[in-house]
Amino acid sequence: MDSPVLRLLIEPLDLGPDVRAISLDLAEQGPEDPARGPEADAVWAAAIPALAGTEAWSLDFTSHLDRLRDFCRAHAIYFREAAARSIVIPAMEPEDLLALSTRFEGETFGLRVGGPLASSEPVDAALENDLSHRGLDAYHQAFRRYSSCGICDFEHGSLTLLTERLSSSEVLRRLRPAIAPLGARVERPE
């Protein structure tokens, strides 16, 4: 049996007048069900660094932290305790990102690109503290300081980018060469 053809649909998302967002939804070609499993994990693991381009990026976790710490230690993945209930994992090798995406596919976690991460001290204490208290809703007040902030909900086949710097066309341009070799299509709605 052939692997399903995956498609990554990219479109602007209306979250209100104060937030510019882009929705990335990964589904199998035929059904509209979210894509999951090894092929989907590989697409998401390729998408994250492609979205960042040449900018620094990190992942933010605010739940299941004991399992995350154990996983990172077992795989020698660097992480930083950012606040009472927040862990930051800076950009990592592709195989580590794939392993992490696969292991935590059922969890929602955050992505930050650029902004303070590019400084010599890439700590955004205000945001990291807010993440600890409010979860990923904290991005709403902070995303303008970054090229983008994302909410990764791979269990439901989605990544929502909050950004004032990237258009859906630019996201498509960055993702197409990274995703196409995996047999997935990147599209915008017609």
N, C-alpha and C positions, 0 to 999 in steps of 0.2 A: 504494500500500500504506500502511495506517495505521501510525503509530508504535506500538510495543508499550506496553501499560499497565504502568507500573512500580508496584511496591508495596514500601514500606519497613516491614519487620517489626521491631517493637521488643519485646524481652523481657528479663527479668532473666537474668543469666548466672552460673553457679556456677563461680567460679575458686578456691574454697577459703574457709575460715572467716575469713581476714584481709583479703579483698578483696570489696567490693561492686561488681558490674559490670552493665552493661546492653549488650546486643548490638543493633546496628542492622544489618540485612541488606537490601540492595536487590536485587530480582530482577524479571524480567519476570513478568507476571501468570501466564502459562501454565507455562512450564518453571521449574524451580528453579535454573537457571543464574544466576550473578550478572549483574546488569545492567552493561553497559559502554557507552561511546560518549557522544555529545553530550548525550543526554537524561539519562543517569546522572550525567555531570559536572555538569550544571545542578542536579540534585537535591542532590548533595553540596555544591556551592558555596552553595546556599541553606540547607542544614542547619547548616553550621558557625556562621554568625552567629546563626541562630535558637537553637541550643543555648546559645550564650553569653548571649543576651538582652541585658541592659544592661551586662554585665560585660566587662572587657578580656579579649582572647584573643590567642594567638599560635600559630604553627606551629613545630615543631622538626624539623629534618632532620639525619640522621646519615650519609647515604650520597649518592653521586653529587653531591658538593658543587661540583665545578667546573662541571658542567652547570647546577646551581641558580644559582650566582653569575652565570654568563653570561646565563641567562634573566632573572634579576632586574635585572641592569644593562640589558639590552636593552629591558625593559618598565618601567624606572624604578620598580621595587618596592624599597622600603627593606628591608634585611636587616642583621643583626648577627652577626659572627663571635663565637660564644659561648664556644667552647673549641676545642681542637685539631681535633676532628672533629665540630663541631656548629654549625649555623647556626639562628638564630631569626629568624622573620619575624612582626612584629606585625600586628594586624588591618589589613586592607587593603580597598580599594574592591571592590565586588562583581564588576566586570568583570575586575579583576586576579586575584581569587580563582578565578574561573571559568577564566581562562587558565592559571593555575598548576595547578589541579586537572586540567585537560585534559592539560597537558604532562607532569605527574608522576603520572598515573593509575596507572602501572605500578610506582610506588615506594611503600614504606610510610613514613609520616611521622607525627609526633605533633601533638597538639592540647592546649593548656593553656588553662583558663578561670579567671579570677578569682584569688584568693589574692594572692601577691606581685606579680602583674602589675598590680594596681590601685594599687600604691604609687608614690611619686614617682620611685623608682629601681627599675624593674620587672625587676631581674636576680636570678635565683636561681642564684648561682654554684655552689652545691653540686650542685643537680640538673643544671645545664648541663654541669658537669665530668663527672658520672656518665653523662650521656647520651653524651658523647664516648667513654667507655670501655665502657659496657654496652649502648648503644643504648636503645631504648624500654623495655627491661626496667627501666630506672632509675625509671620512673613508679611501680612497685610500692612503693617506699619513700617516694615524695614525694606521691602523689595526694591525701593527706589535707590537705595545705596549700592545695589548690585546690578550687574548686567541682567541677571534673572535669578529668581528663586522658584523652585519647583516642588510640587507635592506629588510624590511618586506613589501611586496606588496600583501596583502591577497586578495584584490579584483581580482587579476589575479592569485591567488593560488600559490604564490611563496614567498620563503625566500631565499635570496642569502647570504651565509656566506663567508666573507673574513677571512682567517685564515692560519697561518703557523703551528699551533699546533694541529689541529684536522684533521684527515683523514676522508674520506667518510665512512670507516668501523667503526671508533669510533663514528661518528654521528649516524650511524645506530644502534650501540650497545646502545647508550644513549636513542635514541628515541623509539625503539621497546617496552620496557616495559611500557612506558608512554602512547603510542598511542594505543597499542593493546586492552586495556580494553574499549576503545571508539568504537571498531568495525572497526578500520581502519588498513590497512596493510602498513608496511614500507618495501620498496623494493629498490634494486639497479637494473639498467638495465642489461639485460643478454648479 
